[in-house]
């Protein structure tokens, strides 16, 4: 029981996460899902290549945003 109380105390001392950073990560995740859906529905090779590039860019931005968010913890 003491361990649970200690865990709660430690969790309550952590600084709250940055709401703007959380919003950015969530927006990028949603954008990635939408781009993936569009890429799956596209048959034209040119559009598929463009969407693959966009997905790579969103993945890069998402990794950066997640790393920045993890640094705040």
Secondary structure, 3 states (H helix, E strand, C coil): CHHHHHHHHHHHHCCCCCHHHHHHHHHHHHHHHHHHHHHHHCCCHHHHHHHHHHHHHHHHHHHHHHHHHHHHC
